[in-house]
Amino acid sequence: MREIILNGLPGNTETAVIEGWNVEEGDEVNEGEILLELKSGSKEVLIKAPEKGILHEMYFAEGDEVELGEPLAAFEDIKYEALEEFDI
């Protein structure tokens, strides 16, 4: 499990407001899919999924203010492992 961190904002702004989440906790998402939209000053910022996975937990709700460097959500990578079958 890893966290999605707010690493950059346009201009010299240090905070943004969550405009809305495009997914819900537990949703499977694809790489590049937009997870949430932020507003920083007059600019809109889109946060995308870093790779295919599951949005495990959202740390903030719509309307919350977040600061640069804060974790926004927990993201779980989907790993497919080969399973062996054994006769018992």
C-alpha positions in Angstrom: 0.0 0.0 0.0 1.2 3.5 -0.7 0.0 7.0 -0.4 -0.8 9.5 -3.1 0.9 12.8 -2.1 0.1 16.3 -3.2 3.6 17.0 -4.6 3.0 20.1 -6.7 0.7 23.0 -7.3 0.7 25.8 -9.9 2.4 29.0 -9.2 3.6 29.6 -5.6 0.5 28.3 -3.9 0.8 26.0 -0.9 -2.9 24.9 -0.5 -5.8 23.6 -2.6 -9.4 22.8 -2.0 -10.8 19.4 -3.0 -13.5 20.0 -5.7 -14.6 16.4 -5.9 -13.6 12.8 -6.1 -14.3 10.9 -9.3 -14.0 7.5 -7.7 -15.0 5.9 -4.4 -13.1 3.9 -1.8 -12.7 0.4 -3.0 -12.9 1.3 -6.7 -10.5 -0.3 -9.1 -8.8 2.3 -11.3 -6.6 2.3 -14.4 -3.3 4.1 -14.8 -3.9 7.8 -15.6 -7.5 7.8 -14.5 -8.5 11.0 -12.8 -9.0 10.3 -9.1 -9.9 13.8 -7.9 -10.0 17.4 -8.8 -8.5 20.3 -6.8 -8.8 24.0 -7.1 -5.7 26.1 -6.3 -6.3 29.8 -6.7 -7.9 30.1 -10.1 -6.3 26.9 -11.4 -7.8 23.4 -11.6 -5.5 20.5 -10.7 -6.2 16.9 -11.6 -4.8 14.0 -9.6 -4.4 10.8 -11.6 -3.8 7.2 -10.6 -0.1 6.4 -10.8 -0.9 2.9 -12.1 -3.6 0.3 -12.1 -4.9 -0.4 -8.6 -7.5 0.1 -5.9 -8.3 3.4 -4.1 -8.1 2.0 -0.6 -8.9 5.1 1.5 -9.6 8.8 0.9 -8.1 11.0 3.6 -10.1 14.2 2.7 -13.7 15.0 1.6 -15.0 17.4 -1.0 -14.5 21.0 0.2 -11.5 20.2 2.5 -8.4 22.3 2.2 -5.1 20.4 1.7 -1.5 21.5 1.9 1.4 20.8 -0.4 3.1 17.6 0.7 0.1 16.1 2.4 -1.1 12.5 1.6 -4.5 12.6 -0.2 -5.3 8.9 -0.3 -4.1 5.3 0.2 -3.6 3.4 -3.0 -3.1 -0.3 -3.4 -1.3 -1.7 -6.4 -2.9 -4.7 -8.1 -0.5 -7.5 -8.2 -1.4 -10.7 -9.9 0.4 -13.8 -8.6 0.4 -17.2 -10.1 -1.3 -19.7 -7.8 -0.4 -23.4 -7.7 -3.0 -26.0 -7.1 -2.2 -29.0 -5.0 -4.1 -32.3 -4.5 -4.5 -33.1 -0.9 
